[in-house]
Amino acid sequence: MSQVHSEQLLNEVAALPALPGVYRYFDADDQVLYVGKARNLKKRVSSYFQKNHGGTRIGHMVGKIARMETTVVRSEAEALLLENNLIKSLNPRYNILFRDDKSYPYLKISGSGAPPPAGADQGPAQAADFPRIAYYRGAVDRRHRYFGPYPNAWAVKETIQLLQKVFRLRSCEDTVFANRSRPCLLYQIKRCTGPCVHLVSAQAYAADVAHAEQFLRGETQTVLQALEARMLAHAEKLEFEQAAELRNQITALSRVLHQQSVETVSDTDVDILAVRVHGGRACVNLAMVRGGRHLGDRPYFPTHVEDAHALQALDEEGEDAARPVEVQVLEAFIAQHYLGVPVPPTLITGAPVDKGLIEALSQQSGVKISAVHNPREQRRIWLEMAQKNADIQLARLLSEEGSQQARTRALVEALDLAPDNLDTLRIECFDISHTAGEATQASCVVFHHHRMQSSEYRRYKIEGITPGDDYAAMRQVLTRRYGKLAEALRNAGGEAVGGAQAMPDLVLVDGGKGQVAMAREVFAGLGLDLSLIVGVEKGEGRKVGLEELVFADGRDKVYLGRDSAALMLVAQIRDEAHRFAITGMRAQRARVRMGGSQIEEIPGVGPKKRARLLQRFGGVRGVAAASVEDLVTVEGISRGLAEEIYRALH
């Protein structure tokens, strides 16, 4: 194997130290292939180059290695943390890789929790004195308190409704709160105590907030005892209305706890991790328990499982027995998922994991973490639920992928395509959208590896044409999309050009003979293969399932049949192009009509701040009518930026 590698690379391998560290392999295009850790860098890395791995997955990867990088660390724990940080940032081809999806929602209670100032009940109610509960997603801010993370938005909203029923905390925006002159509907249905118009004292409201926080932390018995003590104190003072309110609160909380009794145990914050591997795919199902309440779960599907399993088996050879693939997947998830995400003190795992990994995680998070395998009682029930859901989610994924692969294969056969690899078949589809010629936009959506690739979608703003001229719009977008690629192909002597903007195996245009003729004209002018172009012509009455395919190279039209798997794939891609084009067109039209571009052009106002401004004030006119003081109340808008916005709109 070493004969295919440069002498410089082999010399670097020979010079490696016998110390713990992390290594990275790169191919000739400087793309990272694999990231690994080692107790002994010299021994581990040398093992790749001293053996003949033949035509195995390992041999295929090793044959691509053009250079390597190594980093020496002080301990295995440091190596583990560095390895997974690099895996997340570099996306290597041969590592088990989980998609970076950490956008968990939180429940937010505004304010720091400090007691309200003396005299807070006199004068207009101040929002800062009456904390608000809200759904939140994003970076946390020390000025507020956050509970979670929750597995999904539904779990947060259900918890907010529960807190409103029991503790009657406000959920309204501060601007709404500041402008109330009478209580809202939530007060009428006993979901709020009406702090906006002083129907509850700041001290009593603060007590409700404190009890809500205790409930969210799982301290339910403490909350009940405190409420009972307050109720009895009011009763002794003959304050029967206040005592009745607290009695109703206790009843509501007891009802909630009774509904949760199956789930409430001594554990407060726990993550349950179940793993299933089948058919070359894997699923890790993460279930969350927060404050003793089971909040639901979320599935994760890693990539590169089979390749990584083969390479990790080589890594472990001579050190430990090769671990089952389930263990490798679970350990990869734990190491990658909890980078930058709060870790609960207890992990319940469906497979035994390395103690060194848990120790490294504890060291990184500053929280003493324990991992429990083969749990008992309620924990076992939680784990069995998670394992059942992992089975269901993996079966669903395999079923969907199987049907999608069948559709890809059917289209290849129906159109007599000849891709090098069915998995890499690349299809690009174009659509034009406008409203009576206004705000014309073209969309390009991309399909490969048996699914739509939304990160590669592109929109094109069409300008300089007669409004409503779809043919001219199609000419412009195809020229812009493939002009530079055609030039690159000519410079390469007709050889294929790689990268994200590679020439597709098929170009779909939404339209019949006219659009295909325009596409043919563009491709002929660029010197590209006309056989790549296929038009999707609507059938009689524009009914779905009656579409016909029109070819630019002179072949007769083809009707695939209403039940054709190939037509289903074509329709799926065409409909996605239409959806992507029409949403872009509507957004562009709204900017033109409402003047939204005025705000976008203000330095320092990006999409998020613009969305917050429009949401708070109901549109551009509302933003323009707002004072500097009003603008400052929007999250992320400083006084300097508020003054800049005010000047720009006046």
C-alpha positions in Angstrom: 0.0 0.0 0.0 2.9 2.4 0.8 4.0 2.4 -2.9 1.0 4.7 -3.8 2.1 7.3 -1.2 4.7 10.0 -1.5 8.1 9.6 0.2 7.4 12.8 2.1 4.2 11.4 3.6 5.9 8.1 4.7 8.7 10.1 6.3 6.2 12.1 8.3 4.6 8.9 9.5 7.9 7.5 10.5 8.7 10.6 12.5 5.5 10.7 14.5 5.9 10.6 18.3 4.6 7.8 20.6 2.2 10.2 22.3 -1.5 10.7 22.5 -3.0 12.9 19.8 -5.4 13.4 16.9 -4.7 12.8 13.2 -6.4 14.0 10.0 -6.1 12.5 6.5 -6.6 14.6 3.3 -7.0 13.6 -0.3 -5.4 15.2 -3.4 -8.2 17.8 -3.5 -7.4 18.7 0.1 -10.7 17.3 1.3 -10.6 15.7 4.7 -11.1 12.0 4.6 -10.9 10.9 8.2 -10.3 12.2 11.7 -9.0 9.8 14.4 -7.5 9.8 17.9 -4.8 7.6 19.3 -3.1 6.8 22.5 0.1 6.3 20.5 0.2 8.4 17.3 3.2 6.6 15.8 1.7 3.1 16.3 -1.8 4.0 15.2 -1.0 5.9 12.1 1.7 3.5 11.0 -0.8 0.6 11.0 -2.6 2.3 8.0 0.5 2.2 5.8 2.2 -1.0 6.8 -0.6 -3.4 5.7 -2.1 -4.2 2.4 -5.9 -3.6 2.9 -6.8 -4.7 -0.6 -10.1 -3.6 -2.1 -11.8 -3.1 1.3 -13.4 0.1 2.5 -10.2 0.8 4.5 -8.0 0.2 1.4 -10.2 2.5 -0.7 -9.7 5.3 1.9 -6.0 4.7 2.5 -5.3 4.8 -1.3 -6.7 8.4 -1.4 -4.5 9.8 1.4 -2.3 12.5 0.0 -1.3 14.3 3.2 -1.9 14.3 6.9 -2.0 16.6 9.9 -1.5 15.6 13.5 -1.9 17.4 16.9 -0.3 16.1 20.0 -2.4 16.4 23.2 -1.8 15.8 26.9 -4.3 13.1 27.5 -6.9 10.7 25.9 -9.7 13.0 27.2 -8.2 16.0 25.3 -7.8 13.8 22.2 -11.4 12.7 22.4 -12.7 16.3 22.7 -10.5 17.6 19.9 -11.4 14.7 17.6 -15.1 15.4 17.8 -14.7 19.1 17.5 -12.8 18.5 14.3 -15.4 16.0 13.1 -18.1 18.5 13.6 -16.2 21.3 11.8 -14.6 19.4 9.0 -17.3 16.8 8.0 -14.9 14.0 7.1 -16.0 11.4 4.6 -15.2 8.3 6.6 -16.4 9.3 10.2 -19.7 8.7 11.7 -21.3 12.1 11.4 -24.4 13.5 12.9 -26.1 16.5 11.4 -25.4 19.6 13.5 -29.0 20.1 14.7 -28.9 21.8 18.1 -31.7 24.3 17.5 -33.6 23.2 20.6 -36.4 25.4 22.0 -36.4 26.6 25.6 -39.0 28.0 28.0 -37.9 31.5 29.0 -38.8 33.5 32.1 -37.9 37.1 31.6 -35.8 39.0 34.2 -33.1 37.9 36.6 -35.5 36.7 39.4 -34.6 39.6 41.7 -37.4 40.7 44.0 -39.6 43.6 42.8 -38.6 47.0 44.1 -40.5 48.7 46.9 -43.5 50.6 45.6 -43.8 48.5 42.5 -47.6 48.4 43.0 -47.9 52.2 42.7 -48.1 53.9 39.4 -48.3 52.3 35.9 -47.4 48.6 35.9 -43.8 48.0 34.7 -43.2 44.9 32.6 -39.8 44.4 34.3 -41.5 43.9 37.6 -43.8 41.1 36.3 -41.7 38.4 34.5 -43.1 36.9 31.4 -43.1 33.2 30.2 -42.4 32.6 26.6 -41.2 30.2 24.0 -37.6 30.9 23.0 -35.1 29.5 20.5 -31.6 30.9 20.1 -28.6 32.0 22.2 -29.3 32.4 25.9 -29.0 35.7 27.6 -27.9 36.0 31.3 -30.5 38.7 31.9 -33.2 36.0 31.7 -33.8 32.5 33.0 -34.1 29.5 30.7 -35.5 26.0 31.2 -34.9 23.1 28.9 -33.8 22.3 26.3 -37.1 20.7 25.1 -37.2 18.2 22.2 -39.7 20.2 20.2 -41.9 23.3 20.1 -45.0 21.4 21.1 -43.4 20.4 24.5 -42.6 24.0 25.3 -46.0 25.3 24.4 -47.7 22.6 26.4 -45.6 23.5 29.4 -46.5 27.2 29.0 -50.2 26.3 28.9 -49.7 24.2 32.1 -48.0 27.1 33.9 -50.8 29.4 32.8 -53.4 27.1 34.2 -51.6 26.5 37.6 -49.6 29.7 38.3 -51.4 32.2 35.9 -48.3 33.9 34.7 -48.4 36.4 31.8 -47.3 35.5 28.3 -47.9 38.8 26.5 -45.2 40.9 24.9 -43.9 43.8 27.0 -45.3 46.4 24.5 -48.7 44.9 24.8 -48.4 44.8 28.6 -47.4 48.4 28.8 -50.4 49.6 26.8 -53.2 47.7 28.5 -56.0 49.6 30.3 -58.1 46.6 31.2 -57.3 42.9 31.5 -57.3 40.7 28.5 -59.2 37.4 27.7 -56.5 35.3 29.4 -57.5 37.0 32.7 -61.2 36.3 32.0 -60.5 32.5 31.5 -58.3 32.4 34.6 -55.0 31.9 32.7 -53.4 35.2 34.0 -53.7 37.2 37.2 -53.9 40.6 35.3 -50.6 42.2 36.5 -50.8 44.7 33.6 -53.6 46.6 35.5 -52.5 45.8 39.1 -55.0 43.0 39.8 -52.2 41.2 41.6 -49.4 42.6 43.7 -45.8 42.4 42.6 -44.9 40.3 45.6 -47.7 37.8 45.1 -46.8 37.5 41.4 -43.1 37.0 42.3 -44.2 34.2 44.6 -46.1 32.6 41.7 -43.0 32.9 39.5 -40.8 31.3 42.1 -43.2 28.4 42.4 -43.3 28.0 38.6 -39.5 27.8 38.6 -39.6 25.2 41.4 -42.1 23.2 39.4 -39.9 23.3 36.3 -37.0 22.0 38.4 -39.1 19.1 39.6 -39.5 20.4 43.2 -43.3 19.7 43.1 -43.8 18.7 46.7 -42.0 21.8 47.9 -44.4 23.9 45.8 -47.5 22.1 47.2 -46.3 22.6 50.8 -45.7 26.3 50.2 -49.1 26.8 48.6 -50.8 24.9 51.4 -49.0 27.1 54.0 -50.1 30.3 52.2 -53.7 29.0 52.0 -53.9 28.3 55.7 -52.4 31.6 56.6 -55.1 33.4 54.5 -57.8 31.3 56.1 -56.6 32.1 59.6 -56.8 35.8 58.7 -60.4 35.2 57.4 -59.2 36.2 53.8 -61.3 33.5 52.3 -61.2 34.8 48.7 -57.4 34.6 48.6 -57.5 31.2 50.3 -59.9 29.9 47.7 -57.6 31.1 44.9 -54.8 29.2 46.4 -57.0 26.1 46.9 -57.8 26.2 43.2 -54.2 26.5 42.4 -53.4 23.5 44.6 -56.2 21.5 42.9 -54.9 22.4 39.4 -51.3 21.4 40.3 -52.4 18.2 42.0 -54.4 17.3 38.8 -51.3 17.9 36.7 -49.1 15.8 39.0 -51.7 13.0 38.9 -51.6 13.0 35.1 -47.8 12.9 35.3 -47.7 10.3 38.2 -46.5 7.5 35.9 -43.6 9.7 34.8 -42.6 11.4 38.1 -39.7 9.7 39.9 -36.7 10.9 41.8 -34.9 11.8 38.6 -35.3 15.5 37.5 -33.1 15.9 34.4 -32.3 12.8 32.4 -31.5 12.1 28.7 -32.4 8.6 27.4 -30.4 7.4 24.4 -31.5 4.4 22.4 -29.7 3.2 19.3 -30.7 0.8 16.4 -28.6 -0.2 13.4 -30.0 -2.0 10.4 -29.4 -2.1 6.6 -26.4 0.2 6.8 -28.3 2.9 8.5 -28.6 3.9 12.2 -30.9 5.8 14.4 -30.2 7.3 17.8 -33.4 8.3 19.6 -33.0 11.0 22.2 -35.7 11.2 24.9 -35.7 14.1 27.4 -36.9 14.2 31.0 -36.9 17.6 32.6 -38.1 18.4 36.0 -39.2 14.8 36.4 -41.5 15.1 33.3 -41.0 13.1 30.1 -41.1 15.8 27.4 -40.9 13.6 24.3 -38.1 12.5 22.0 -36.2 13.3 18.7 -34.5 10.9 16.3 -31.1 11.4 14.7 -29.7 9.6 11.7 -25.9 9.6 11.2 -24.1 9.2 7.9 -21.0 7.1 6.9 -21.9 4.4 9.4 -20.5 1.4 7.5 -17.3 3.2 6.3 -16.6 4.5 9.8 -17.2 1.1 11.4 -14.6 -0.6 9.2 -12.0 2.1 10.0 -12.7 2.1 13.7 -12.2 -1.7 13.7 -8.7 -1.0 12.4 -8.1 1.7 15.0 -9.0 -0.7 17.8 -7.1 -3.6 16.5 -4.4 -4.7 19.1 -5.8 -2.4 21.8 -9.4 -3.6 22.5 -11.7 -6.0 21.0 -13.6 -4.4 18.1 -16.8 -2.8 19.6 -20.2 -3.4 18.1 -21.4 -0.8 15.6 -24.2 0.2 18.0 -21.7 1.3 20.6 -19.6 3.2 18.1 -22.7 5.1 16.9 -23.9 5.9 20.4 -20.4 7.1 21.5 -20.1 9.3 18.4 -23.5 10.8 19.1 -22.7 11.6 22.8 -19.3 13.1 21.8 -20.7 15.2 19.0 -24.1 16.1 20.3 -23.1 17.5 23.7 -20.5 19.9 22.3 -22.1 23.2 23.2 -25.4 21.8 24.5 -26.3 21.5 28.2 -25.7 18.0 29.5 -28.0 16.6 32.2 -26.4 14.8 35.2 -27.7 11.4 34.1 -27.6 9.6 30.7 -29.5 6.4 30.3 -28.0 4.5 27.4 -29.2 1.5 25.4 -25.6 0.3 25.0 -22.5 0.4 27.3 -20.3 3.4 26.6 -16.7 4.1 27.3 -16.1 5.5 30.8 -13.4 7.8 29.4 -15.9 9.4 27.2 -18.2 10.2 30.1 -15.3 11.5 32.2 -14.2 13.8 29.3 -17.8 15.0 28.9 -17.9 15.8 32.7 -14.6 17.6 32.4 -15.8 19.7 29.4 -19.2 20.6 30.9 -18.2 21.1 34.5 -21.1 18.8 35.6 -20.6 15.4 37.2 -22.2 13.0 34.6 -23.1 9.4 35.1 -24.1 6.9 32.4 -26.5 4.1 33.3 -26.8 0.9 31.2 -29.4 -1.8 32.0 -31.6 0.6 34.2 -34.4 -0.6 36.5 -38.0 0.4 37.2 -39.1 3.7 35.7 -35.8 4.3 33.9 -36.2 0.9 32.2 -39.7 1.9 31.0 -38.2 5.1 29.6 -35.4 3.2 27.8 -37.9 0.7 26.3 -40.0 3.5 25.0 -37.0 5.2 23.4 -35.9 1.9 21.9 -39.3 1.2 20.4 -39.4 4.7 18.9 -35.8 4.2 17.5 -37.1 1.0 15.8 -40.1 2.8 14.3 -38.1 5.8 13.1 -35.4 3.6 11.5 -38.0 1.5 9.8 -39.7 4.6 8.4 -36.3 6.0 7.1 -35.4 2.7 5.4 -38.9 2.5 3.8 -38.7 6.1 2.5 -35.2 5.7 1.2 -36.1 2.4 -0.5 -39.0 4.0 -2.3 -37.0 7.0 -3.2 -34.2 4.9 -4.6 -36.7 2.9 -6.6 -38.0 6.1 -8.1 -34.5 7.2 -9.0 -33.8 3.8 -10.7 -37.2 4.0 -12.5 -36.3 7.4 -13.9 -32.9 6.3 -15.1 -34.4 3.4 -16.9 -37.3 5.3 -18.4 -35.0 8.1 -19.8 -32.1 5.7 -20.7 -29.7 7.7 -18.6 -26.2 6.4 -17.8 -25.0 7.8 -14.5 -21.7 6.6 -13.1 -23.4 5.9 -9.8 -27.2 5.9 -9.1 -26.5 7.5 -5.8 -24.8 10.5 -7.4 -27.4 11.1 -10.1 -27.8 14.9 -10.2 -30.9 16.6 -11.5 -31.5 20.3 -11.6 -34.9 21.8 -12.3 -35.9 25.4 -13.2 -39.2 27.3 -12.9 -40.2 30.9 -13.5 -42.7 32.7 -11.3 -44.2 36.2 -11.4 -47.5 38.1 -10.9 -48.6 39.6 -14.2 -44.9 40.3 -15.0 -44.2 41.8 -11.5 -41.2 40.6 -9.4 -40.1 37.9 -11.8 -37.9 35.2 -10.2 -36.4 31.9 -11.4 -35.7 29.0 -9.2 -33.2 26.2 -9.5 -33.6 23.2 -7.2 -31.2 20.3 -7.0 -31.7 16.5 -6.5 -29.0 14.0 -5.8 -28.3 11.1 -3.4 -32.0 10.3 -3.8 -33.3 13.4 -2.1 -33.7 17.2 -2.6 -30.6 19.2 -1.5 -32.1 22.4 -0.1 -28.7 23.9 0.7 -27.9 23.9 -3.0 -31.1 25.6 -4.1 -30.7 29.0 -5.8 -33.0 31.9 -6.8 -32.3 34.3 -9.7 -33.8 37.8 -9.9 -34.7 38.3 -13.5 -34.2 41.8 -14.8 -34.0 43.5 -18.2 -36.8 41.6 -19.9 -40.3 42.4 -21.1 -42.6 41.8 -18.1 -44.3 38.4 -18.4 -41.8 37.0 -21.0 -41.2 33.5 -19.5 -39.0 32.5 -22.5 -36.6 35.4 -22.0 -36.6 34.7 -18.2 -35.7 31.0 -18.9 -32.9 32.1 -21.3 -31.5 34.4 -18.7 -31.5 31.9 -15.8 -30.0 29.0 -17.9 -27.3 31.3 -19.3 -26.4 32.5 -15.8 -26.4 29.0 -14.4 -24.4 27.2 -17.0 -22.4 29.9 -18.8 -19.3 29.7 -16.5 -19.6 26.0 -16.3 -19.6 25.6 -20.1 -16.4 27.8 -20.2 -14.8 25.6 -17.6 -15.6 22.5 -19.6 -14.1 24.0 -22.7 -10.9 24.9 -20.9 -10.7 21.4 -19.5 -11.0 19.9 -23.0 -14.4 18.4 -22.3 -13.4 16.6 -19.1 -16.0 16.6 -16.3 -15.8 19.5 -13.8 -16.2 18.6 -10.2 -17.4 20.5 -7.2 -20.9 21.7 -6.1 -21.5 23.3 -9.5 -20.9 20.2 -11.5 -22.8 19.6 -14.8 -26.0 17.7 -13.9 -27.1 14.4 -15.5 -30.5 15.9 -16.2 -31.9 19.4 -16.6 -35.7 19.7 -16.1 -37.6 22.8 -17.2 -41.2 23.3 -16.1 -42.9 23.8 -19.5 -43.5 22.3 -22.9 -42.1 22.8 -26.4 -41.6 26.5 -26.1 -39.5 26.4 -22.9 -37.6 23.3 -24.2 -36.8 25.2 -27.5 -35.4 28.1 -25.5 -33.3 25.8 -23.3 -32.1 24.1 -26.5 -31.0 27.4 -27.9 -29.1 28.3 -24.8 -27.3 24.9 -24.6 -26.5 24.9 -28.3 -24.9 28.4 -27.9 -22.9 27.2 -24.9 -21.8 24.0 -26.6 -23.5 21.7 -24.0 -25.2 18.3 -24.5 -28.8 18.8 -25.7 -29.8 15.4 -24.5 -29.7 16.6 -20.9 -32.7 18.9 -21.4 -36.2 17.5 -20.6 -39.4 19.6 -20.4 -42.3 18.7 -18.1 -45.4 19.5 -20.2 -48.7 19.6 -18.4 -51.3 17.1 -19.7 -54.9 17.6 -20.8 -56.7 19.8 -18.4 -53.5 20.4 -16.5 -54.3 17.3 -14.5 -51.7 15.8 -12.2 -50.4 12.4 -13.5 -51.0 13.3 -17.2 -47.7 15.1 -17.7 -45.6 14.3 -20.7 -41.8 14.7 -21.1 -40.5 16.8 -24.0 -36.9 16.3 -25.2 -34.5 18.9 -26.6 -32.6 16.4 -28.8 -35.5 15.6 -31.1 -36.9 12.4 -29.4 -40.6 11.9 -29.4 -42.6 13.0 -26.3 -43.0 10.3 -23.6 -46.0 9.7 -21.3 -44.8 7.6 -18.4 -48.2 6.7 -17.0 -50.1 8.0 -14.0 -48.7 5.3 -11.6 -45.1 5.5 -12.9 -42.5 5.8 -10.1 -40.4 7.8 -12.6 -43.2 10.3 -13.1 -43.7 10.6 -9.3 -40.0 11.6 -9.0 -40.2 14.1 -11.9 -43.4 15.6 -10.3 -41.8 15.8 -6.9 -38.8 17.8 -8.3 -41.0 20.0 -10.5 -43.4 20.8 -7.6 -40.4 21.7 -5.4 -39.0 24.0 -8.0 -42.5 25.7 -8.3 -42.8 26.1 -4.5 -39.3 27.5 -4.2 -39.9 30.0 -7.1 -43.3 31.2 -5.9 -42.2 31.8 -2.3 -39.3 33.8 -3.6 -41.5 35.8 -5.9 -44.0 36.6 -3.2 -41.3 37.8 -0.9 -39.8 40.0 -3.6 -43.2 41.4 -4.5 -44.0 42.2 -0.9 -40.7 44.0 -0.6 -41.5 46.0 -3.7 -45.0 46.9 -2.6 -44.4 47.4 1.1 -41.1 49.1 0.8 -39.4 46.4 2.9 -36.2 46.9 1.0 -35.9 50.3 2.7 -35.2 48.6 6.0 -32.9 46.0 4.5 -30.7 48.7 3.1 -30.1 50.2 6.6 -26.6 49.2 7.7 -26.7 46.9 10.8 -30.3 45.6 10.0 -30.1 42.0 8.9 -32.9 39.5 8.2 -33.5 38.7 11.9 -33.7 42.3 13.1 -35.9 43.2 10.1 -38.3 40.4 11.0 -38.4 41.4 14.6 -39.2 45.1 13.6 -41.9 44.1 11.2 -43.5 41.7 13.6 -43.5 44.2 16.5 -44.9 47.1 14.6 -47.0 45.3 12.0 -45.2 46.3 8.9 -43.0 49.0 7.4 -45.5 51.8 8.0 -45.6 50.8 11.7 -41.8 50.9 11.9 -41.7 54.3 10.2 -44.3 55.6 12.7 -42.4 54.3 15.7 -40.2 56.7 17.8 -36.6 56.0 18.7 -37.8 55.0 22.2 -40.2 52.4 20.7 -37.5 51.0 18.4 -35.1 50.5 21.3 -37.6 48.1 22.9 -37.1 45.6 20.1 -34.6 42.8 20.9 -31.2 43.4 19.3 -31.9 47.1 18.5 -29.5 49.5 20.3 -30.2 53.2 20.7 -27.6 54.0 18.1 -29.2 51.6 15.6 -32.7 52.9 16.5 -31.6 56.4 15.7 -30.1 55.2 12.4 -33.4 53.4 11.5 -35.4 56.5 12.4 -33.3 58.8 10.2 -33.4 56.3 7.3 -37.2 56.1 7.3 -37.8 59.9 7.7 
